[in-house]
Amino acid sequence: MKTSAKFYHAGCPVCLAAESAVVNYLDRSKVDLEIVHLGDAKGRVAEAEKAGVKSVPALVIDGQALHLNFGADIAVLR
Protein backbone atom coordinates (compact mmCIF):
# COMPACT_ATOMS: atom_id res chain seq x y z
CA MET A 1 0.00 0.00 0.00
CA LYS A 2 1.27 3.50 -0.90
CA THR A 3 1.75 6.27 1.62
CA SER A 4 -0.55 9.24 1.05
CA ALA A 5 1.02 12.71 0.83
CA LYS A 6 -0.11 16.21 -0.13
CA PHE A 7 2.26 19.04 -0.92
CA TYR A 8 0.62 22.44 -0.33
CA HIS A 9 2.17 25.58 -1.79
CA ALA A 10 1.33 29.07 -3.02
CA GLY A 11 3.39 29.25 -6.21
CA CYS A 12 6.11 31.55 -4.85
CA PRO A 13 9.79 30.87 -5.66
CA VAL A 14 10.40 29.27 -2.23
CA CYS A 15 7.40 26.98 -2.77
CA LEU A 16 8.40 26.01 -6.30
CA ALA A 17 11.93 25.13 -5.19
CA ALA A 18 10.53 22.97 -2.40
CA GLU A 19 8.09 21.33 -4.82
CA SER A 20 10.95 20.43 -7.14
CA ALA A 21 12.89 18.87 -4.27
CA VAL A 22 9.89 16.90 -3.03
CA VAL A 23 9.03 15.59 -6.49
CA ASN A 24 12.64 14.61 -7.18
CA TYR A 25 13.31 12.91 -3.85
CA LEU A 26 10.12 11.01 -3.05
CA ASP A 27 9.85 7.50 -4.42
CA ARG A 28 6.60 7.86 -6.35
CA SER A 29 6.22 4.06 -6.49
CA LYS A 30 5.79 4.18 -2.69
CA VAL A 31 4.15 7.58 -2.21
CA ASP A 32 0.86 8.76 -3.69
CA LEU A 33 1.63 12.50 -3.95
CA GLU A 34 -0.91 15.22 -4.68
CA ILE A 35 0.38 18.74 -5.30
CA VAL A 36 -2.05 21.47 -4.25
CA HIS A 37 -1.41 25.06 -5.39
CA LEU A 38 -3.43 27.05 -2.84
CA GLY A 39 -3.14 30.21 -4.92
CA ASP A 40 -5.15 28.47 -7.64
CA ALA A 41 -7.31 26.35 -5.31
CA LYS A 42 -8.37 28.80 -2.59
CA GLY A 43 -11.26 26.50 -1.71
CA ARG A 44 -8.73 24.03 -0.29
CA VAL A 45 -7.12 26.39 2.24
CA ALA A 46 -9.46 25.15 4.99
CA GLU A 47 -8.45 21.56 4.14
CA ALA A 48 -4.78 22.50 4.52
CA GLU A 49 -5.44 24.23 7.84
CA LYS A 50 -7.37 21.20 9.12
CA ALA A 51 -4.36 19.05 8.19
CA GLY A 52 -2.15 21.25 10.39
CA VAL A 53 -0.58 23.47 7.75
CA LYS A 54 0.46 26.81 9.27
CA SER A 55 2.59 28.07 6.37
CA VAL A 56 3.55 26.97 2.90
CA PRO A 57 5.32 25.12 1.49
CA ALA A 58 4.25 22.16 3.58
CA LEU A 59 4.12 18.44 3.02
CA VAL A 60 1.43 16.42 4.79
CA ILE A 61 2.28 12.73 5.02
CA ASP A 62 -0.26 10.35 6.54
CA GLY A 63 -1.83 13.23 8.45
CA GLN A 64 1.41 14.78 9.76
CA ALA A 65 2.22 18.31 8.54
CA LEU A 66 5.88 18.99 7.79
CA HIS A 67 6.77 22.63 7.20
CA LEU A 68 9.66 22.77 4.75
CA ASN A 69 10.50 26.45 4.58
CA PHE A 70 8.64 29.73 4.91
CA GLY A 71 7.06 31.10 1.76
CA ALA A 72 3.77 32.44 3.13
CA ASP A 73 1.58 32.20 6.21
CA ILE A 74 -1.57 30.18 5.56
CA ALA A 75 -3.70 33.16 6.73
CA VAL A 76 -2.50 35.18 3.74
CA LEU A 77 -3.99 32.58 1.38
CA ARG A 78 -7.55 32.76 2.72
N, CA and C atoms as an extended XYZ file, in Angstrom:
234
Properties=species:S:1:pos:R:3:atomname:S:1:resname:S:1:resid:I:1 pbc="F F F"
N         0.833       -1.176        0.000 N   MET     1
C         0.000        0.000        0.000 CA  MET     1
C         0.886        1.252        0.000 C   MET     1
N         0.512        2.252       -0.805 N   LYS     2
C         1.269        3.496       -0.901 CA  LYS     2
C         0.945        4.429        0.257 C   LYS     2
N         1.933        5.205        0.646 N   THR     3
C         1.751        6.271        1.617 CA  THR     3
C         1.064        7.430        0.907 C   THR     3
N         0.160        8.090        1.597 N   SER     4
C        -0.551        9.241        1.047 CA  SER     4
C         0.152       10.524        1.471 C   SER     4
N         0.368       11.437        0.522 N   ALA     5
C         1.016       12.708        0.831 CA  ALA     5
C         0.396       13.821       -0.007 C   ALA     5
N         0.329       15.016        0.594 N   LYS     6
C        -0.114       16.210       -0.126 CA  LYS     6
C         0.927       17.294        0.107 C   LYS     6
N         1.321       17.929       -0.986 N   PHE     7
C         2.257       19.043       -0.915 CA  PHE     7
C         1.460       20.307       -1.199 C   PHE     7
N         1.356       21.177       -0.192 N   TYR     8
C         0.622       22.438       -0.325 CA  TYR     8
C         1.611       23.566       -0.558 C   TYR     8
N         1.299       24.425       -1.533 N   HIS     9
C         2.166       25.578       -1.792 CA  HIS     9
C         1.354       26.715       -2.383 C   HIS     9
N         2.012       27.866       -2.523 N   ALA    10
C         1.333       29.066       -3.017 CA  ALA    10
C         1.890       29.565       -4.347 C   ALA    10
N         2.848       28.863       -4.910 N   GLY    11
C         3.389       29.251       -6.207 CA  GLY    11
C         4.555       30.225       -6.161 C   GLY    11
N         4.985       30.615       -4.960 N   CYS    12
C         6.113       31.549       -4.846 CA  CYS    12
C         7.420       30.805       -5.148 C   CYS    12
N         8.514       31.526       -5.362 N   PRO    13
C         9.792       30.867       -5.658 CA  PRO    13
C        10.237       29.865       -4.588 C   PRO    13
N        10.040       30.190       -3.314 N   VAL    14
C        10.399       29.265       -2.229 CA  VAL    14
C         9.584       27.978       -2.369 C   VAL    14
N         8.286       28.134       -2.629 N   CYS    15
C         7.396       26.980       -2.768 CA  CYS    15
C         7.770       26.125       -3.976 C   CYS    15
N         8.068       26.757       -5.087 N   LEU    16
C         8.401       26.007       -6.302 CA  LEU    16
C         9.717       25.246       -6.149 C   LEU    16
N        10.680       25.832       -5.447 N   ALA    17
C        11.934       25.128       -5.192 CA  ALA    17
C        11.693       23.911       -4.297 C   ALA    17
N        10.858       24.086       -3.288 N   ALA    18
C        10.529       22.966       -2.398 CA  ALA    18
C         9.757       21.888       -3.154 C   ALA    18
N         8.844       22.297       -4.020 N   GLU    19
C         8.086       21.327       -4.824 CA  GLU    19
C         9.034       20.492       -5.678 C   GLU    19
N         9.986       21.135       -6.302 N   SER    20
C        10.950       20.426       -7.140 CA  SER    20
C        11.723       19.396       -6.320 C   SER    20
N        12.147       19.791       -5.130 N   ALA    21
C        12.890       18.869       -4.267 CA  ALA    21
C        12.025       17.692       -3.848 C   ALA    21
N        10.799       17.965       -3.463 N   VAL    22
C         9.890       16.896       -3.029 CA  VAL    22
C         9.630       15.925       -4.168 C   VAL    22
N         9.317       16.443       -5.332 N   VAL    23
C         9.025       15.587       -6.489 CA  VAL    23
C        10.240       14.750       -6.869 C   VAL    23
N        11.423       15.329       -6.798 N   ASN    24
C        12.637       14.612       -7.184 CA  ASN    24
C        13.098       13.583       -6.162 C   ASN    24
N        12.778       13.783       -4.883 N   TYR    25
C        13.312       12.908       -3.850 CA  TYR    25
C        12.352       11.834       -3.359 C   TYR    25
N        11.055       12.039       -3.499 N   LEU    26
C        10.118       11.010       -3.055 CA  LEU    26
C        10.055        9.873       -4.062 C   LEU    26
N         9.997        8.677       -3.566 N   ASP    27
C         9.846        7.495       -4.421 CA  ASP    27
C         8.364        7.371       -4.757 C   ASP    27
N         8.012        7.816       -5.949 N   ARG    28
C         6.604        7.864       -6.349 CA  ARG    28
C         5.980        6.473       -6.468 C   ARG    28
N         6.783        5.410       -6.494 N   SER    29
C         6.222        4.058       -6.493 CA  SER    29
C         5.728        3.685       -5.095 C   SER    29
N         6.181        4.446       -4.071 N   LYS    30
C         5.785        4.182       -2.690 CA  LYS    30
C         4.900        5.268       -2.095 C   LYS    30
N         4.891        6.436       -2.737 N   VAL    31
C         4.153        7.584       -2.206 CA  VAL    31
C         3.178        8.099       -3.250 C   VAL    31
N         1.901        8.177       -2.851 N   ASP    32
C         0.863        8.763       -3.689 CA  ASP    32
C         0.832       10.252       -3.363 C   ASP    32
N         1.448       11.080       -4.216 N   LEU    33
C         1.630       12.502       -3.952 CA  LEU    33
C         0.644       13.342       -4.749 C   LEU    33
N        -0.051       14.226       -4.031 N   GLU    34
C        -0.908       15.222       -4.677 CA  GLU    34
C        -0.300       16.590       -4.409 C   GLU    34
N        -0.148       17.386       -5.446 N   ILE    35
C         0.380       18.741       -5.304 CA  ILE    35
C        -0.798       19.707       -5.378 C   ILE    35
N        -0.922       20.546       -4.349 N   VAL    36
C        -2.046       21.475       -4.248 CA  VAL    36
C        -1.512       22.901       -4.229 C   VAL    36
N        -1.801       23.640       -5.283 N   HIS    37
C        -1.413       25.058       -5.388 CA  HIS    37
C        -2.551       25.874       -4.791 C   HIS    37
N        -2.364       26.342       -3.557 N   LEU    38
C        -3.426       27.047       -2.845 CA  LEU    38
C        -3.739       28.414       -3.439 C   LEU    38
N        -2.838       28.966       -4.219 N   GLY    39
C        -3.136       30.209       -4.917 CA  GLY    39
C        -4.184       29.997       -5.992 C   GLY    39
N        -4.178       28.820       -6.600 N   ASP    40
C        -5.150       28.474       -7.639 CA  ASP    40
C        -6.375       27.764       -7.071 C   ASP    40
N        -6.231       27.138       -5.913 N   ALA    41
C        -7.314       26.353       -5.310 CA  ALA    41
C        -7.633       26.901       -3.920 C   ALA    41
N        -8.089       28.143       -3.868 N   LYS    42
C        -8.369       28.801       -2.590 CA  LYS    42
C        -9.394       28.032       -1.758 C   LYS    42
N       -10.258       27.286       -2.408 N   GLY    43
C       -11.256       26.497       -1.711 CA  GLY    43
C       -10.670       25.374       -0.882 C   GLY    43
N        -9.383       25.113       -1.044 N   ARG    44
C        -8.731       24.026       -0.294 CA  ARG    44
C        -7.865       24.519        0.872 C   ARG    44
N        -7.893       25.838        1.127 N   VAL    45
C        -7.115       26.389        2.239 CA  VAL    45
C        -7.600       25.808        3.562 C   VAL    45
N        -8.910       25.705        3.754 N   ALA    46
C        -9.459       25.147        4.994 CA  ALA    46
C        -9.007       23.700        5.183 C   ALA    46
N        -8.943       22.947        4.100 N   GLU    47
C        -8.453       21.558        4.139 CA  GLU    47
C        -7.009       21.526        4.639 C   GLU    47
N        -6.183       22.432        4.112 N   ALA    48
C        -4.778       22.495        4.518 CA  ALA    48
C        -4.670       22.851        5.999 C   ALA    48
N        -5.457       23.835        6.428 N   GLU    49
C        -5.436       24.232        7.839 CA  GLU    49
C        -5.861       23.068        8.739 C   GLU    49
N        -6.891       22.356        8.341 N   LYS    50
C        -7.370       21.205        9.122 CA  LYS    50
C        -6.286       20.122        9.227 C   LYS    50
N        -5.453       20.030        8.196 N   ALA    51
C        -4.361       19.050        8.186 CA  ALA    51
C        -3.164       19.513        9.019 C   ALA    51
N        -3.221       20.742        9.548 N   GLY    52
C        -2.145       21.249       10.395 CA  GLY    52
C        -1.174       22.181        9.713 C   GLY    52
N        -1.463       22.569        8.483 N   VAL    53
C        -0.576       23.469        7.747 CA  VAL    53
C        -0.708       24.883        8.308 C   VAL    53
N         0.413       25.446        8.725 N   LYS    54
C         0.461       26.811        9.270 CA  LYS    54
C         1.074       27.789        8.272 C   LYS    54
N         1.941       27.259        7.407 N   SER    55
C         2.588       28.070        6.373 CA  SER    55
C         2.938       27.144        5.214 C   SER    55
N         3.158       27.752        4.080 N   VAL    56
C         3.549       26.974        2.901 CA  VAL    56
C         4.946       27.390        2.474 C   VAL    56
N         5.689       26.468        1.903 N   PRO    57
C         5.324       25.124        1.494 CA  PRO    57
C         5.272       24.158        2.674 C   PRO    57
N         4.384       23.190        2.551 N   ALA    58
C         4.249       22.159        3.585 CA  ALA    58
C         3.889       20.839        2.919 C   ALA    58
N         4.396       19.787        3.494 N   LEU    59
C         4.116       18.440        3.022 CA  LEU    59
C         3.369       17.721        4.135 C   LEU    59
N         2.204       17.180        3.813 N   VAL    60
C         1.426       16.420        4.785 CA  VAL    60
C         1.522       14.955        4.381 C   VAL    60
N         2.109       14.157        5.276 N   ILE    61
C         2.280       12.731        5.018 CA  ILE    61
C         1.510       11.962        6.080 C   ILE    61
N         0.567       11.152        5.623 N   ASP    62
C        -0.258       10.351        6.537 CA  ASP    62
C        -0.771       11.167        7.714 C   ASP    62
N        -1.228       12.386        7.434 N   GLY    63
C        -1.827       13.232        8.454 CA  GLY    63
C        -0.867       14.064        9.279 C   GLY    63
N         0.427       13.985        9.023 N   GLN    64
C         1.415       14.779        9.759 CA  GLN    64
C         1.933       15.901        8.864 C   GLN    64
N         1.771       17.147        9.313 N   ALA    65
C         2.224       18.307        8.544 CA  ALA    65
C         3.699       18.576        8.804 C   ALA    65
N         4.455       18.678        7.719 N   LEU    66
C         5.883       18.991        7.787 CA  LEU    66
C         6.103       20.314        7.058 C   LEU    66
N         6.531       21.319        7.791 N   HIS    67
C         6.767       22.633        7.200 CA  HIS    67
C         8.199       22.689        6.694 C   HIS    67
N         8.357       22.906        5.388 N   LEU    68
C         9.659       22.772        4.746 CA  LEU    68
C        10.478       24.051        4.746 C   LEU    68
N         9.842       25.172        4.666 N   ASN    69
C        10.504       26.453        4.579 CA  ASN    69
C         9.407       27.480        4.831 C   ASN    69
N         9.699       28.750        4.730 N   PHE    70
C         8.635       29.734        4.907 CA  PHE    70
C         8.490       30.560        3.649 C   PHE    70
N         7.392       30.318        2.936 N   GLY    71
C         7.063       31.102        1.756 CA  GLY    71
C         5.949       32.077        2.055 C   GLY    71
N         4.907       31.600        2.765 N   ALA    72
C         3.769       32.437        3.127 CA  ALA    72
C         3.000       31.805        4.271 C   ALA    72
N         2.462       32.652        5.138 N   ASP    73
C         1.585       32.196        6.207 CA  ASP    73
C         0.263       31.754        5.580 C   ASP    73
N        -0.323       30.707        6.117 N   ILE    74
C        -1.575       30.176        5.558 CA  ILE    74
C        -2.692       31.235        5.612 C   ILE    74
N        -2.667       32.129        6.606 N   ALA    75
C        -3.696       33.156        6.729 CA  ALA    75
C        -3.724       34.092        5.526 C   ALA    75
N        -2.594       34.300        4.908 N   VAL    76
C        -2.501       35.183        3.738 CA  VAL    76
C        -3.243       34.584        2.533 C   VAL    76
N        -3.383       33.271        2.531 N   LEU    77
C        -3.990       32.584        1.380 CA  LEU    77
C        -5.504       32.496        1.450 C   LEU    77
N        -6.086       32.833        2.580 N   ARG    78
C        -7.554       32.759        2.721 CA  ARG    78
C        -8.253       33.707        1.793 C   ARG    78
